[in-house]
Amino acid sequence: MLRTIPYPTGSSHDDYFRLAVDAVPQPIWVTGPGGVDDYFNRATAEYTGLGIGAPPPHGTGWQSVVFARDLPTARAVWEEAIETGHPFEFEARVRRADGEYRWHKLRGLRQRRPDGQPHKWFITATDVEDYKRSENLLAIQKSVLESVATSTPLVQILTVLTVALEGQAEGMLCSVLLLSEDGKTLCQATGPSLPAEYHRAINGVEIGPNVGSCGTAAWRQRQVIVTDIATDPLWADYRDLALGHGLRSCWSTPVFGRDKRVLATFGMYYRVPRSPSPHELRLIEVATDLVAVAVERRRDEARIRDREELLQSVIAHIPCGVFWKDRNSVFLGGNDRVARDHGLPTTAQLVGRTDHDLPVEAEEAAFYQACDRKVMETGVPLLNIEETQTRAGGQKANLITSKVPLRDTSGMVVGVVGTYFDVTEQKRLEEQLRQSQKMEAIGRLAGGVAHDFNNLLTVINGNCDLALSTLPDDSPCRVLVEEIGTAGERAAALTGQLLAFSRKQFLQQKLLDVNVLVNDMEKMLRRTIGEDVDLVADLTRDPMWVKADPGQLGQVILNLAVNARDAMPTGGRLRIETAREVFDANDGTRRPPNLRPGSYVRLTVSDAGCGMTDDVVAHLFEPFFTTKPDGHGSGLGLATAYGIVRGHGGHIDVESRFGAGTMVRVYLPAVSHSPPRESPAGDTRATPRGTETILVVEDEDGLRRLAQRFLERLGYTVLVAADGQQAIETYGRIGQRVDLVLTDVVMPRVGGRELAKQLEGANAGVRVLFMSGYTNDGLVRHDIESRRVDFIRKPFNIVTLAQKVREVLDAPRDRLPSADDRS
C-alpha cells in the first residue's frame, strides 16, 4: 500500500537520500512540492540518457522521455496528484537511451515536513514492457482463436490480427498474402494500413527467386529480411512501386501448413530502413502461427463443406431412397426421394417421425421396424429385402430395400441406414415379359398345330371341290360332300385365327387409311353389335396411314367391337377413336413396351360395360381363354387380334376396371405418305386354263397329289417331286421343258427358297410360284409380304390356284423377280 514518506532530520540527510536512491537499480525521480525536478538517480540517467544530477531546463525532464501519445494522460495524473497530494500510479511508454519506447509502471509518493507541509515527491518507474507484450500477445491469440472457432470469415480474422499486431510496434504495417492452390501466385488477403493502390498492384503476383520479400519468401520457403528496399536487388522489379508508396523495409515470412506446404506469407513493412528487433521477430512467430491456424481451419472447413455438399448432392440425386434412423426407428434424415414418396414437401418434415407417422399401412410400418431392430440388435446388414410401400396417394409400390447398422466413432450401433429401389415398373415389365414369353410359347404351339391342320384342310377342301365338280346335282352324296366342305371351310377359318395369333400367317400388306377402313366397316359393325349398342366413331380429320393387311386389321376391329358388345348385355355406348401418337427415346414410362420411338396411329375401342378384374386382363390374349358361357365364343377373338397387331409391328394393351368399362388401345406404325393410286382389278371369277408344263414340289403326299389333280384338270402337264432335292434332280434332266415351278416353302433337305436359288442358277428365266400358309423363315416372310416373290396362300382351291398360275405364266419376263430379290 502506498504511504507518505516521513521527513528525515539532520544536516546530512540530503546526502543520505541521494546516496540511497543512486544505489537503487530502478529509475527514481525526486521533485519539489510543486512538481519541479530536483533530482533523478543514476539508473534514470543511464536508462533515459538524461544528465546525472542537475535537472534539465524547466524542471520537466521526466516528461521529455514519455511517449507523446501517453503524455496527456501522464500530465493529468501528475497535476491531480500535486493538487491533492495523493499517491499516484499509471502506465506509460518511456524512451530508453537507444530511442526505444518501453512500457513502465510509474508510482509516486509525497514526503511531508514535520509541520505537515509538502516537501518532495519520489517517483519510481518499473519496466513492464515484457509483461505487457506477453499480455497483449495472449489477448491477440485469444481473440484470433475465438474468431477461428466461430464462423468469422478468413479475411476478417486476418485483418483483426494484422491491426492488433500493428498496435504492438510504432510505424509497423502488416500484410498477409495467400498462396494459390497451385502454388504459383500470391493473392492479397489483408493489409489494412497499406495503400490500396499497392494492394492492387501486388495482388496475383507470381512467386519467384527475385519477387520482392513476399514472392521470394514463398519461393525459397524461408524468411526474407530486406532492411532497405531502395538498395536490395530482390526489389529491383518492384522498387519504384514500393518507394512510390513510402515503403523502405519489408520482412516476409512463409506460413506453413501441417503438410509443410506454404499456405501464405506474413509481411512487416516500415517506412524507414531497419532490421527487426527481437520483439518484432517474436511478433512474426506468433503471427505466422495464427495465420496458419486460421487458413488451415478455413480450408479444412471448406473441404469438409465441399465433401458434405457432394455427399448431399449424391444422396439427393441417387436414383433410390436413402434414409437413416436412430435406435428407436425415428427418422434422423433422408433424401428428397423418401420425402416425396411419403407425400412430404421437404426432407426436414421427415425428421422426428417414425414409419407409423407416415401414410404406409400399419403392417408395413411394423415390418419396417422389425427389420430395423434385427439390424441394430445383430449388427448384420439386411440386403435386398422385398417390401411393399403404400404411397401418399394410396398406390402400392414394390421396393428392394437394404439396411446396415449406423455406428458412431467408437463403433457402437446407434441406428440404421437404409436404401431402397422402386422396382414397381421393373416388376410390371417383368410380368409383361413373362406374359409375352408365355404368349410366344403358346403361339409357337398354335402355329405348329395350325400348319399341320392347314395342310390337311387343303387336301380335304380341295378334294371336296373336285368331288362336287364330278357329282351330279341329284346325287345323294352331294349333300354329304357339301357338309364336309362347309366344315372344312370353318376349320380353315379357325386355323387362320390360330396362325394370326402365332403371327405365322402371311400378310398381304398395303398402305391404307385406318379412318377409311373404320368408315367402310361402320354399317357392318352396327349390324353386328345390334341396335341397343350406340356406336360412336370419333375419327381424326387427317388420314391415318398405316401399312397393313386390310382384311386382318378389319378382323381386329370386328373382334374388339364384338367383345365390347358382349360386355354390355343391356346395351351401352361403344366408341372407336383414332389419333396419332409420337414417342421419343425419353418416353420410357409413357411409351408402351415393345414399341420403338417413333410415330404411331392409335386405334382405341372402349365400352361402358362390366369391365374386368386384373386377373382376367392378365390372361385376356391367351388362345381359348374366355369368360363367356360355353358355346358363346371360341376364346380366339382377342388372341387373334393380339397376333395380328404384333405381326404388324404394333402393340395392343387393355385398361379395364371391374364395373367401370374397358378400353383397348391398338398402336400401329404410322406411314407419312399416301399410297399410289391402284389400277382397277380385273375379273377374278374366271377359271383360266393352260397347256404348259409345271413342276410341283411338295413334301406332303396328299397336297402334292391334290395340286397335281387341280393342274391336270386345268390342262397342264404336271411333274412332281417330294422335296427340293428331288426337284433339282428332275429339273436337271428336263429343265428347259418346265415352264413353272410350284413349290412349298418349308420342306426337308432343301426348302423352297434354296430350291429357287439353285434353279435360277441353272436357268435365269425360271418362273417360281411359292405356296405356304406358315413359315418361321423371316427372310421368306419378308420376301412374300413385300411382294418380291410370287406366292399363293394355303389353303387354296382350284379357282385361286388357276388364277395365280396363269398370272405368273403370263407375266412379262422383265416383271419376274430377279435373283437378288429371291436371294
LUMMARNU-744615 format. One line per 10 residues: for each residue x, z, y of C-alpha. Coordinates in steps of 0.1 Angstrom, whole numbers, padded with zeros to 4 digits. Each point is the difference from the previous one (the first is absolute). Last residue first. Layout:
N
X/Z/Y; ...
REM end
This chain:
823
-0320/-1025/-0644; -0032/-0019/0002; 0002/-0006/0037; 0037/-0009/-0002; -0008/-0026/-0027; -0026/-0015/0023; -0037/0004/-0002; -0018/-0033/-0002; -0013/-0015/0033; 0025/-0028/0001
-0011/-0012/-0035; -0035/-0005/0012; -0027/0023/-0017; -0022/-0018/-0025; 0014/0019/-0030; -0002/0033/0017; -0036/-0004/0012; -0010/-0015/-0034; 0013/0031/-0018; -0018/0023/0025
-0034/-0018/-0002; 0001/-0001/-0038; 0010/0036/-0003; -0027/0012/0023; -0026/-0021/-0019; 0012/0010/-0035; -0002/0037/0008; 0026/0024/0013; 0010/0036/-0007; 0027/-0001/0012
0012/-0014/0034; 0013/-0035/0005; 0033/-0006/0017; 0021/-0026/0018; 0031/0014/0016; 0010/0009/0036; -0035/0012/0006; 0011/0032/0017; -0020/0020/-0026; 0016/-0020/-0028
0035/0002/0012; -0003/0037/0009; -0015/0009/-0034; 0028/-0019/-0017; 0026/0019/0020; -0017/0033/-0008; -0001/-0005/-0037; -0024/0026/-0013; -0026/-0026/-0008; -0038/-0004/-0004
-0027/-0026/-0003; 0022/-0029/-0009; 0004/-0038/0001; 0028/-0020/0014; -0002/-0037/0006; 0032/-0019/-0001; 0007/-0037/0010; 0034/-0013/-0009; 0016/-0021/0027; 0035/0015/-0002
0002/-0007/-0037; 0027/0017/-0021; 0007/0028/0026; -0037/0000/0007; -0006/0010/-0036; 0024/0029/0002; -0016/0014/0032; -0035/-0004/-0013; 0010/0019/-0032; 0016/0028/0020
-0032/0005/0019; -0023/-0003/-0031; 0019/0026/-0020; 0027/-0007/-0026; 0004/0025/-0030; -0035/0015/0001; -0027/-0013/0024; -0014/0010/0035; -0007/-0030/0022; -0021/-0022/-0023
0007/-0037/0002; -0018/-0032/0006; 0028/-0027/0001; -0012/-0033/0014; 0008/-0037/-0004; 0020/0003/-0033; 0012/-0035/-0013; 0034/0004/0017; 0006/0033/-0018; -0004/-0012/-0036
0027/0017/-0019; 0013/0024/0027; -0035/0009/0009; -0006/0012/-0035; 0032/0021/0000; -0008/0015/0034; -0035/0007/-0011; 0012/0019/-0031; 0022/0021/0023; -0029/0007/0023
-0024/0013/-0026; -0026/-0012/-0025; 0002/-0037/0009; -0028/-0025/0001; -0003/-0038/0006; -0033/-0013/0014; -0011/-0036/0007; -0027/0002/0027; -0036/-0011/-0003; -0019/0030/0015
-0009/0011/-0035; 0037/-0001/-0008; 0007/0023/0030; -0026/0026/-0008; 0009/0000/-0038; 0037/0005/0008; -0007/0027/0025; -0021/0018/-0026; 0027/-0004/-0027; 0026/0015/0022
-0023/0028/0011; -0007/0009/-0036; 0037/-0002/-0010; 0013/0022/0028; 0036/-0012/0007; -0011/-0027/0024; 0017/-0033/0009; -0023/-0031/0003; 0018/-0033/0004; -0023/-0026/0016
0000/-0037/-0005; -0022/-0021/0024; -0034/-0014/-0009; -0022/0016/0027; -0033/0018/0008; -0016/0015/0031; -0028/0025/-0004; -0020/-0002/0033; -0012/0031/0018; 0030/0004/0023
-0011/-0025/0027; 0026/-0001/0026; 0011/0027/0024; -0003/-0006/0037; 0034/0000/0018; 0014/0034/0011; 0006/0009/0036; 0033/0019/0003; -0002/0037/-0002; 0000/0024/0030
0031/0018/0011; 0011/0037/0003; -0006/0010/-0036; -0009/0036/-0007; 0011/0019/-0031; -0030/0016/-0016; -0012/0036/0005; -0032/0012/-0017; -0017/0031/0012; -0027/0018/-0020
-0021/0026/0019; -0023/0023/-0019; -0030/0022/0009; -0006/0036/0011; -0014/0019/-0031; 0035/0002/-0016; 0025/-0012/0024; 0016/-0034/-0004; 0030/-0019/0013; 0012/-0028/-0023
0031/-0022/0001; 0008/-0036/-0007; 0033/-0017/0006; 0012/-0036/0003; 0025/-0023/-0016; -0027/-0024/-0013; 0003/0014/-0035; -0004/0035/0014; -0034/-0011/0014; -0011/-0018/-0032
0011/0030/-0022; -0018/0026/0021; -0032/-0022/0002; 0001/-0004/-0038; 0004/0038/-0005; -0029/0005/0025; -0024/-0021/-0021; 0014/0007/-0034; -0020/0032/-0009; -0024/-0022/-0021
-0031/0009/0019; -0035/0014/-0005; -0003/0001/-0038; 0010/0036/-0003; -0006/0019/0032; 0023/-0006/0030; 0031/0022/0006; 0023/-0028/-0011; 0036/-0004/-0014; 0002/-0031/-0021
0032/-0011/0017; 0016/0026/0023; -0006/-0006/0037; -0021/0031/0007; 0020/0025/-0020; 0014/0020/0030; -0032/-0006/0019; -0020/0018/-0027; 0022/0030/0002; -0002/0001/0038
-0038/0002/-0002; -0021/-0030/0009; -0025/-0011/0027; -0037/0001/-0003; -0007/-0030/0022; 0005/-0009/0036; 0020/-0031/-0008; 0033/-0016/0011; 0017/-0033/-0007; 0031/-0006/0021
0021/-0032/0001; 0033/0005/0018; 0020/-0031/0007; 0037/0008/0001; 0030/-0004/0023; 0034/0013/-0010; 0019/0030/-0014; 0000/-0001/-0038; -0030/0013/-0018; 0003/0019/-0033
-0011/0032/0016; -0025/-0002/0029; 0016/0001/0035; -0011/0030/0020; 0027/0024/-0013; 0029/-0024/0000; -0011/-0018/0032; 0036/-0002/0013; 0008/-0033/-0018; -0028/-0017/0017
-0036/-0004/-0010; -0025/-0025/0015; -0037/0002/-0009; -0025/-0028/0007; -0037/0008/-0005; -0029/-0009/-0022; -0031/0020/-0007; -0027/0002/-0027; -0026/0027/0004; -0026/0011/-0026
-0028/0020/0014; -0025/0020/-0021; -0023/-0003/-0030; -0014/0025/-0025; 0026/-0008/-0027; 0028/0000/0026; 0033/0003/-0021; -0012/-0030/-0021; -0001/-0021/0032; 0036/0010/0009
0011/-0010/-0035; -0018/-0033/0003; 0017/-0007/0034; 0034/0009/-0013; -0004/-0024/-0030; -0013/-0028/0022; 0028/0003/0025; 0026/0000/-0028; -0016/-0030/-0017; 0001/-0019/0033
0037/0007/0001; 0002/-0014/-0035; -0019/-0032/0007; 0018/-0005/0033; 0035/0003/-0015; 0019/0013/0029; 0023/-0008/0029; -0014/0018/0030; -0015/-0010/0034; -0022/0025/0019
-0016/-0023/0026; -0006/0016/0034; -0035/0013/0007; 0005/0030/-0022; -0027/0008/-0026; -0025/0028/-0001; -0022/-0011/-0029; -0029/0025/-0004; -0020/0000/-0033; -0030/0023/-0001
-0008/0010/-0035; -0037/0003/-0010; -0003/-0038/-0002; 0023/-0004/-0030; 0038/0001/-0006; 0003/-0034/-0017; -0024/-0021/0023; 0018/0014/0030; 0033/-0008/-0015; -0010/-0036/-0008
-0011/-0005/0036; 0031/0016/0014; 0025/-0019/-0022; 0007/-0029/0024; 0003/0026/0029; 0024/0021/-0020; 0022/-0031/-0008; -0001/-0012/0036; 0012/0034/0012; 0027/0000/-0026
0014/-0033/0014; 0017/-0019/-0028; 0034/-0014/-0008; 0003/-0010/-0036; 0007/0018/-0033; -0009/-0012/-0035; 0012/0033/-0016; 0011/0001/-0036; -0011/0032/-0017; 0026/0025/-0010
-0009/0025/0027; -0010/0025/-0027; -0034/0005/0017; -0005/-0037/0004; 0009/-0005/-0037; -0025/0026/-0010; -0026/-0017/0022; 0007/-0034/-0015; -0004/0015/-0035; -0035/0012/0010
-0008/-0035/0013; 0013/-0015/-0033; -0021/0024/-0019; -0031/-0011/0019; 0009/-0036/-0007; 0005/0007/-0036; -0033/0018/-0002; -0017/-0031/0015; 0019/-0023/-0024; -0010/0020/-0031
-0036/0000/0012; 0002/-0038/0005; 0013/-0003/-0035; -0029/0019/-0014; -0025/-0020/0020; 0016/-0032/-0012; -0001/0010/-0037; -0038/-0008/-0003; 0009/-0036/0009; -0026/-0016/0023
0024/-0010/0027; 0023/-0016/-0025; 0034/0017/-0005; 0032/-0019/0008; 0005/0010/0036; -0011/0035/-0008; 0027/0003/-0026; 0027/-0012/0024; -0012/0024/0027; 0000/0029/-0025
0035/-0011/-0011; 0012/0005/0035; -0017/0033/0005; 0014/0015/-0032; 0035/-0016/0004; 0003/0010/0037; -0015/0034/-0009; 0028/0007/-0026; 0027/-0010/0025; -0016/0021/0027
-0004/0029/-0024; 0038/0001/-0005; 0006/-0001/0037; -0026/0026/0007; 0016/0024/-0024; 0034/-0004/0016; -0014/0002/0035; -0020/0032/-0008; 0031/0016/-0014; 0022/-0011/0029
-0028/0012/0024; -0003/0034/-0017; 0038/0004/0005; -0002/-0012/0036; -0030/0023/0007; 0020/0029/-0014; 0030/-0009/0020; -0022/-0003/0031; -0016/0034/-0007; 0034/0016/-0005
0012/-0017/0032; -0031/0011/0019; 0005/0036/-0013; 0036/-0002/0011; -0011/-0013/0034; -0024/0029/0004; 0027/0025/-0011; 0024/-0016/0025; -0026/0003/0027; -0005/0037/-0007
0037/0006/-0004; 0004/0023/0030; 0034/0014/-0003; 0006/0037/0003; 0028/0023/0011; 0004/0037/-0002; 0022/0028/0012; -0007/0035/-0013; 0006/0035/0013; 0026/0028/0005
0020/-0004/-0031; 0033/0019/0006; 0032/-0021/0001; 0016/0021/0027; -0005/-0026/0027; -0037/-0001/-0008; -0016/-0020/-0028; -0030/-0023/-0002; -0008/-0006/-0037; -0009/-0036/-0010
-0034/-0018/-0002; -0008/-0036/-0010; -0034/-0016/0004; -0014/-0034/-0013; -0033/-0003/0018; -0034/-0016/-0007; -0023/0000/0030; -0037/0009/0000; -0023/-0008/0030; -0018/0028/0017
0008/-0010/0036; 0025/0028/0004; 0018/-0010/-0032; -0005/0014/-0035; 0033/0000/-0018; 0006/-0007/-0037; 0032/0009/-0017; 0025/-0015/-0024; 0031/0021/-0001; 0032/-0020/0005
0025/0029/0000; -0003/0037/-0002; 0033/0016/0011; 0013/0032/-0016; 0004/0033/0019; -0022/0016/-0026; -0022/0021/0022; 0001/-0023/0030; -0007/-0032/-0020; -0028/0016/-0020
-0015/0016/0031; -0002/-0034/0018; -0015/-0016/-0031; -0028/0026/0000; -0004/-0006/0037; -0007/-0037/-0005; -0024/0007/-0029; -0020/0025/0020; -0003/-0024/0029; -0012/-0028/-0023
-0026/0023/-0016; -0012/0010/0034; -0005/-0036/0012; 0022/-0012/0028; -0010/0001/0036; 0028/0025/0010; -0002/0037/0004; 0002/0006/-0038; 0033/-0019/0001; 0014/0027/0023
0003/-0002/0037; 0026/0015/0023; 0015/-0033/0011; -0022/-0030/-0006; -0013/0000/0036; 0036/-0006/0012; 0002/-0031/-0022; -0024/-0017/0024; -0035/-0016/0000; -0011/0016/-0033
-0022/-0019/-0024; 0017/0012/-0032; 0017/-0034/-0007; 0010/-0002/0037; 0017/0034/-0001; 0019/-0008/-0032; 0011/-0034/0013; 0011/0014/0033; 0026/0021/-0017; -0002/0036/-0011
0006/0035/0011; -0001/0037/-0009; -0031/-0003/-0022; -0011/0032/-0016; 0006/0001/-0037; 0006/0037/0001; 0037/-0004/-0007; 0003/-0023/0030; -0010/-0037/0001; 0017/-0034/0006
-0015/-0034/0003; 0009/-0037/-0004; -0026/-0028/-0005; 0013/-0034/-0010; 0012/-0032/0017; 0029/0017/0018; -0007/-0005/0037; -0005/0036/0012; 0024/0016/-0024; 0027/-0026/0009
-0007/0005/0037; 0001/0038/-0003; 0033/-0003/-0019; 0014/-0023/0026; -0013/0023/0028; 0015/0030/-0018; 0033/-0019/-0005; 0001/-0010/0037; -0008/0036/0010; 0027/0013/-0022
0024/-0025/0015; -0011/0008/0035; 0003/0038/-0007; 0035/-0006/-0014; 0008/-0020/0031; -0014/0028/0022; 0020/0026/-0018; 0031/-0021/-0001; -0001/-0006/0038; -0008/0037/0009
0026/0016/-0024; 0027/-0025/0010; -0008/0005/0037; 0003/0038/-0005; 0034/-0002/-0017; 0013/-0025/0026; -0011/0023/0028; 0015/0032/-0015; 0034/-0017/-0004; -0002/-0017/0034
-0008/0034/0016; 0030/0015/-0017; 0022/-0028/0013; -0014/0007/0034; 0010/0037/-0003; 0035/-0009/-0012; 0003/-0022/0031; -0004/-0037/-0001; 0024/-0023/0019; -0005/-0012/0036
-0004/-0030/0023; -0029/0007/0024; -0036/-0012/-0002; -0004/0016/-0034; -0016/-0013/-0032; -0007/0016/-0034; -0011/-0022/-0029; -0017/0007/-0033; 0001/-0029/-0024; -0026/-0008/-0027
-0007/-0001/-0037; 0034/-0007/-0014; 0001/0002/-0038; 0014/0031/-0017; -0030/0001/-0025; -0013/0032/0017; 0000/-0017/0033; 0029/-0004/0025; -0001/0001/0038; 0029/-0018/0016
0017/0016/0030; 0004/-0015/0035; 0020/0013/0029; -0004/-0018/0033; 0019/0002/0032; -0004/-0018/0034; -0037/-0009/0005; -0010/-0008/0035; -0026/-0027/-0008; 0022/-0029/0009
0028/0017/-0018; -0019/-0002/-0033; -0011/-0037/0004; 0033/-0011/0014; 0018/0017/-0030; -0022/-0015/-0027; 0022/-0028/-0015; 0033/0019/0006; -0015/0034/-0010; 0021/0004/-0031
0031/-0009/0021; -0002/0034/0019; 0010/-0002/0037; -0031/0003/0021; -0019/0017/-0029; 0022/0031/0004; 0000/0028/-0025; -0013/-0021/-0029; -0004/0022/-0031; -0012/-0018/-0032
-0012/0021/-0029; 0000/-0016/-0034; -0019/-0027/-0020; 0023/-0027/0013; -0030/-0024/0007; -0024/0027/0012; 0028/0015/0022; 0008/-0035/0013; -0036/-0007/0010; -0002/0034/0017
0033/0001/0019; 0001/-0035/0013; -0004/-0029/-0024; 0035/-0008/-0011; 0000/0004/-0038; -0036/-0011/-0004; -0036/0011/0003; -0026/-0026/0012; -0019/0010/0032; -0037/0003/-0004
-0005/0021/0032; 0032/0001/0020; -0013/-0019/0030; -0035/0015/0000; 0013/0035/0001; 0025/-0008/0028; -0028/-0014/0020; -0020/0032/-0005; 0029/0021/0014; 0011/0029/-0023
-0016/0034/0004; -0027/-0003/-0027; 0022/-0017/-0026; -0023/-0005/-0030; -0005/-0022/-0030; 0020/-0031/0011; 0006/-0024/-0029; 0034/-0005/-0016; 0005/-0031/-0021; 0015/-0010/-0034
-0007/0027/-0026; -0028/-0020/-0017; -0024/0029/0007; 0009/0000/0037; 0022/0027/0014; -0017/0023/0025; 0016/0007/0034; -0002/0035/0014; 0010/0008/0036; 0014/0028/0021
0011/0003/0036; 0021/0031/0010; 0005/0008/0036; 0000/0038/-0004; 0000/0011/-0036; -0027/0018/-0020; -0030/-0015/0017; 0010/-0035/-0013; -0005/0015/-0035; -0036/0009/0007
-0007/-0034/0014; 0016/-0016/-0030; -0020/0020/-0025; -0034/-0005/0018; 0007/-0037/0000; 0009/0000/-0037; -0032/0017/-0009; -0021/-0023/0022; 0017/-0031/-0016; -0008/0014/-0035
-0037/0005/0006; -0013/0036/-0003; -0019/0004/-0033; 0012/0036/-0006; 0031/0012/-0019; 0022/-0022/0021; -0014/0017/0031; 0008/0034/-0014; 0035/-0011/-0009; 0006/-0012/0036
-0013/0032/0016; 0020/0022/-0024; 0032/-0020/0004; -0004/0001/0038; -0006/0037/0000; 0030/0006/-0023; 0021/-0021/0023; -0011/0020/0030; 0008/0033/-0017; 0034/-0012/-0011
0007/-0013/0035; -0012/0032/0016; 0022/0021/-0023; 0030/-0022/0006; -0006/0002/0038; -0006/0037/0001; 0031/0008/0021; -0006/0035/0016; 0003/0004/0038; 0002/0035/0016
-0011/0010/0035; 0009/0034/0016; -0017/0005/0034; 0015/0025/0026; -0009/0029/0023; -0037/0005/0004; -0009/0033/0018; -0010/0030/-0021; 0021/0025/0019; 0024/0002/-0029
0005/-0038/0004; -0019/-0024/-0023; 0012/-0027/-0025; -0023/-0030/-0007; -0001/-0016/-0034; -0001/-0038/-0008; -0003/-0021/-0032; 0008/-0037/-0004; -0006/-0017/-0034; 0022/-0031/-0002
-0006/-0036/-0009; 0030/-0023/0003; 0009/-0026/0026; 0031/-0020/-0007; 0024/-0007/0029; 0032/0011/-0017; -0001/0033/0020; -0034/0008/-0015; -0031/-0006/0020; -0029/0025/-0006
-0034/-0009/-0014; -0026/0025/0007; -0018/0029/-0018; -0016/0031/0017; 0004/0038/0002; -0007/0023/0029; 0004/0037/0009; -0023/0011/0028; 0012/0005/0036; -0033/-0013/0013
0013/-0024/0027; 0034/-0007/-0015; -0017/-0005/-0034; -0026/-0024/0015; 0028/-0020/0016; 0019/-0003/-0033; -0030/-0011/-0020; -0009/-0027/0026; 0036/-0011/0003; 0003/-0005/-0038
-0032/-0019/-0003; 0010/-0024/0028; 0035/-0003/-0015; -0010/-0012/-0035; -0003/-0037/0010; 0034/0002/0018; 0019/0015/-0029; 0015/0034/0012; 0037/-0001/0010; -0006/0001/0037
-0024/0028/-0003; 0027/0024/-0012; 0021/-0008/0030; -0026/0011/0025; 0021/0021/0025; -0002/-0025/0029; 0035/-0014/-0010; 0014/0010/-0034; 0005/0037/-0008; 0035/0014/-0003
0012/0012/-0034; 0007/-0029/-0023; -0007/-0035/0012; -0028/-0020/-0017; 0007/-0020/-0031; -0033/0010/-0017; 0013/0015/-0032; 0034/0012/0013; -0014/0015/0032; -0029/0017/-0018
0023/0015/-0027; 0023/0012/0028; -0027/0020/0017; -0023/-0008/0029; 0001/0019/0034; -0020/0006/0031; -0025/-0028/0000; -0028/0004/0026; -0032/0012/-0016; -0012/0023/0027
0011/0031/-0019; 0035/-0014/-0004; 0009/-0021/-0029; 0020/0005/-0033; 0000/-0029/-0025; 0009/0004/-0037; 0011/-0027/-0025; 0006/0015/-0035; 0035/0008/-0013; -0002/0035/0017
0034/0012/0011; -0005/-0014/0035; -0032/0022/0002; 0020/0031/-0007; 0029/-0007/0023; -0024/-0008/0028; -0020/0031/-0006; 0031/0023/0001; 0013/-0017/0030; -0032/0007/0018
-0001/0036/-0012; 0035/0009/0012; -0012/0021/0029; -0024/0021/-0020; -0037/-0002/-0009; -0019/-0026/-0021; -0037/-0009/0007; -0021/0000/-0031; -0010/-0034/-0015; -0038/-0006/0000
-0014/-0006/-0035; -0009/-0030/-0021; -0014/0009/-0035
REM end
